[in-house]
Amino acid sequence: MHDEPQGASAGGGGGIVEHPAIAVLSVKPGRAAVLASVLRCRGFRSRHFVNARVLLNAARQFVPVAIITDAELLTDPLVEACAQAVRESTGAFLVTLQHREGERNSPAVDAVLDPDRDADELAQELHRLLYDTSWRQRLKRALREDGFRLAYQPIVHPDGSPSGLHEVLVRLHDSARGEIMPGDFLPPADRLGLRRHIDHWVMQHALDTITQHSSDRSPTLFVKLFPETILTADFFDWLTRQLRRRRTDDGRLVIELPCSDVMATPETYLPLAAELRTHRCAIALGHYAPDDPAGMHQDFPADYLMLAPALMRGLADSHARQRYVQAVISHARRAGARTIATHVQNPQVMTHLWQAGVDYVQGYFLHAPSPELWQPEAITTDLP
């Protein structure tokens, strides 16, 4: 699901609204004043309110994205009512200043901050909460309204001819910013527990792509699944329903698993691999680079080994790396697995991969991801 690194920024594409408004609801004017001052220094628009009724009346003009309140004020039913009213109109969330999260005594509270922390630290944590809250709203809206888009990157033969294989990637469509790359929205999705929902969206739409093509021209799609998705108890029940609904059980779906996780806990993934076989799904190990070239594929039933991008870097200049890649490919062939060199960036690397006998290659040098499946027109690799 991830693309090759393209210089995505840490704050990437999502962010929070410019100069967001914060309401500080407190009967302690000293602390409220300090916190409000620090928030303003960090670019927030902050106002202090002494009771919820005043805030509720002011919220029509001063539209907050967060309300910070003292724990003792949560006993006032107006606070919860105020938070609910503002949340419904602006998506704002309620933060309480309490010493322990276990003391939370209102279902309206979305987050808890320690009041003994430095005001600057509180402001920094609030900024993170705002950032994640902004992403939560955007990602949930994208899931609800089909705001994601699939992109397909071809996996081709070493001579550049089509193989019918494509890796499925995902983008978040934003009407203002255009396409947002997964390196920007997947980290907050992880923190917010939304990765599994995005994986499900990608899987459903990939299966739709397979079924929309006639059987003689249907693509084989590689879909990356993360542990938090495939290890959930109801995953295979969910997958069974999706496959039956589309009558897709002919091996055109390849589940890509992270090699490092499989190597760390093979006892967990071996039963999963057996279950995938019963659904006629092929299996690929992503970022494959075991310490031993004869590595784990002999013990794990993988159909494809997707060589780690790090192996491609400097391959043309490193005899040791060339020997390693050659050994991996030879052992994979004897075990009946096919190899895919990923993130191929230049013809020099292509030459060595050709000589090593790799089965397939993939990379921006060959073909960038596209919203459309690549139709058979061989590309030129200009091999020496």
N, C-alpha and C positions, 0 to 999 in steps of 0.2 A: 504494500500500500504506500510505502514511502518512495519518493523519487530520489534520483541522484542529487547530492547537495548542490543547490543553486544559489547559495548565499542568503538564505532566509534569515531575517532578523529575529532577535530574541523576542521582541515585543510583537512581532509580526502581524500585520494585517488585521488583527482583532481589536485590541486596545479598548480603552474606555472613552466615554464621551469627553470632549474638551471642557475643562473647567467644571467638573461635576459639582453639584450642590450637595452639601452635607448638613443635616440638621442635628445639632447637639442638644439633647433634651436632658437637662440636669438642674438639680436644686443646689448644686455646689458651684457657684459662679467662678471661683478661683480656678479649679481644675478645668472647667468648661472653657474659660477664657484662654488658658494655656493651650489646650488641645485645639481649639478653634484657630488660634494664631499659627500653630504649627501646620495645620491643615491648609491654611491660606498660603503659607510659604511653599507648600508642595503643589500649589495650583488648584486647590479646591476652593469653592465658594462656600463658606461656612457661616451658619447663624446659630446663636444660642437661644433656646426657648426654655422657659421655666415650667411650663405645663403643656399637656397634650392638646388642650382645647385651643390654646394660642397657635400651636403648630398646625393643627387641623385647619384653622381659619386662614393661616398664612400659606398653606400648601398649594393653594390655587395659583398664586403668583410665584412663590419660591418652591420649585418642584425638586425635591431631594431625590437622589439615587440611593441614599442610605440615611438611616436614623440611628444615632448613637444615644443610648439612654443608660441611666444608672439602674442597677438591679432593683433597688427599692421602689422605683417608679413602676415596675412591672405589675405591682398590685393594683394600680389604677386601671380600671377597665377601658378608660379612654385611650391609654397608650396602645393597647392591642387593637382597638378599633381604628385608631389613627394609622397605625402601621398597615393594617389591612386595607384601609381606604387608599392610602398612598401607593401601596404595592399594586393594587388593581389598576391604578391609573398610570403608573410610571414604571412598575417592576422593581420598586425600591425594596431594600431589605433592612431588617432590624438587627442592630448589633447592641448587645448589652455588655456593660462593664461589670464583670463578676470575677471573684477570685478562683473559682473552680467551675469547670463546665458542668459538673454534676449538680451544681446548684440551680441550673437553669429551671425556671418554674413557669415558663410560658411557651405554649406551642408556636407562638408567633415569632419567637427568637430564631434568627437564621445563623448567627455567629456569636461567639463569646470572646471578649478580649479581657486580659488581666489589667485591672485598673492601676496596679502598682508598677506597671511598666513605664518606661520613659515615654513622654508624649511623642517624641520623634519616632520611637519604635512603634507606638500605637498607630501613628499616621502611615508608617511604612506597611504595617500589616493590613490596615484598612485599604491602602492602595491595592494590595494583592487581592483582597476580598472583592474589591470593585472590579478588578481585571477579570477575575474568575467569574463573577456574577454576570458581567457583560458577555463573556464567552458562553456561559450556561444558557443565557437567553438566546443567543445567536444559534448555538448548536441545536438546542431543542426546537427552535423555529425551523431550522434547516431539515431536521428529521421529520418534522410534522408537515412541512410544505415542499418536500423534495428539493431542498436547496443545495444538495450535493450534486456533483457531476462525476461520471466515470471518464477516465482516460485509459487508452490501451497502448502499451508499448510492445511492438513486435519482438519476438525472439526468433532469429533467423538462422539458416545454415551458414557455415563459415564462408561459403562463396557468395553470400548475400541473398540467396534465393529464399522464398517464403517457406515457412514450415507449418503455418496455421496456428502457431502458438503465440499467445499474447499474455503479458502480465497486466493485471487490472490495478490501476491507481485511482486515487480519489482526489477531487478538488472541492473546495467550498466556494459556491458562487456568491458574490457580493455585488449588489447593483451599483454601489458607489466605487468599490475598489477592484472589481473584476474577480479573477480567480485567486483564491487564497490557497497556498500550498499546504500539504499535510504537516510539514515541519513546523508550521505556525499554529494549526488548530488541534493537532493530536496531543501535544503536551498538556494543554488545559483540559482536553477531553479525558485524558488519563486521570488528572487530579479530581475531576468532577464525576468520575465513574460513568462516563458516557461512551467510552471506547467500544464496549460490547454492542451498544445500539448502532454505532456507525458501522461496525463490522457486519451486523445483520443487514443494514441498508445496502452495503456494498455487495454482499452475497446475493441478496434478492435481485438486485438489478443486473448482476453478472449472469445469473441464471436466466433472467429475461432475455439478455443478449444472446445466450446460447440457443434458446428456444425460438428466437425470432429468425434464425437462419435455417435454411434447408439442411438436411442431414449431410449432403455431399459437400457443402461449403461452410459447415458450421465450425466456428473456431474452438480451440481448446484454450480455456482461460485459467490462468494462475491467480488464485485469490489468497492473499496473506491473511492468516488468522493469528491473533495474539492469545497468550495463555488465558487471560481473563475472559476470553470468549469461549474457546474450545474446552476449557476445563470446567465450565459451569455444568451443573447436574442435568439441566434440561436441554443442552445443546443438540444432542443427537435426535431427540424428539422433534425439536424445532427444524433441524436439517431434513429429517424424514418428511415432514409436512411440506417443506419448500420443494423438495425433489418430486414428490408425488403430485403436487399441484401443477408442476410444469412437465411431468413425465420425462425428467432428465436423469437418466441413470446409466449413461453409456460411456463413462470415462472421460467426458470432455471437460469435467471440472477437476482442477488440480488444487489441492489444499497445500499452501506453502506454510511450513512450520519453521520457527526460528531454531537453527541448529544448536545454538548455545544452550537453550532450554532443554532440548531433547537430550543433549549430551549430559546435562547436569542431572536430569531425572528420567532416565530411559524407562524405569519401571512404571512411570506415570504415562508415558507416551506410547509404549508398545501396545497396551490395550486400546488406546485411541486409534492407533494405526490399523489394528484389526477391525475396529468398528467402521472406520472409513472404507476399508476394503469391502465390507458388506454392503455399503452404499455405492460401490463401484466408483469411488473417487480415487484418483491418483494422488501421490504424495511427493512433495518436493521439500528438500531441506535448504532453507535460505541461509546466506552468509556462511557457506560451508568452507571451513579451513581448519580441520583437525590437526592436532600436533603430529599424529601418525598418518601419513598419506594413505595407509591401508585402512584407516580409521573406521568409524562407527557404522558406515553404511553396510558393512557385512553383518552387523547385528541388528540393524534397523531397516525395515523394508521400504526404502525410498526408491521411487521411480526416477526422480531427477535430483541432481546435486547442483545447486546454484552457487558457483564459486564466489567467495567473498570478494567485494570490491578491492580490498587491500591487496589481494594477490595480483591485481592488474596493474597497480601502481609500481612503476619501475621494472615491470616484467622484462622489457626489451633489454635492460642493462644489467640484469641480475641472473647469472648462470645458476645460482643456488635456487632462486625462485622458479626458474624455468624447469629445473630438475624436479622440484616439488610438484609443480602443476602437472608435469608429465606423469609423475608417479600416481597422483590422485586420479587422473583420467584413465590410466591403465588399470588400476585397481577397481575403479567404478565400472569399467567395461566388463571385467571378469565377473563382477557381482551382478551384472545385468542392469545397472543404472546408467542413465544418460546424463551428460554433464553440460552445464550452461555457464559460459563465462559472462558475467554481468559487468556493467559499467565500463565497457570497452571504449577507449577514447581516441585511438589512433591506429593507422595501418601497420605500424611496427609491431604493436601488440597482437594485431590480427595475424600477422605472419607467424609468430611463435605459437599462437593458439592453433592455427592450421596445422603446423608441423607436429604439434603435440597430440592432434587427433580429437580435439574437443568436438562435441556433437552440435552445440548451438552457441550463438553469441547474441549479446544484447547490449545496447548503449546508445547514448545520444549521438555518437559518431556515426552510428548506423541508421538509427531512426528515433526521433523524439516521440514522446507520448502524444497521442492524438485523440480527440473525442470520437473519431470514427475508426473502425477496424481497418487495418492496412490490407488492401487487396493485392493479389499476386502480380506485382511488377517488380522484378528483381532490381535491387539497388547495386550501385557500383562501389566496391570497396577499395579499388586501386591497389590491390596487393602487388608488391614488387615481384 
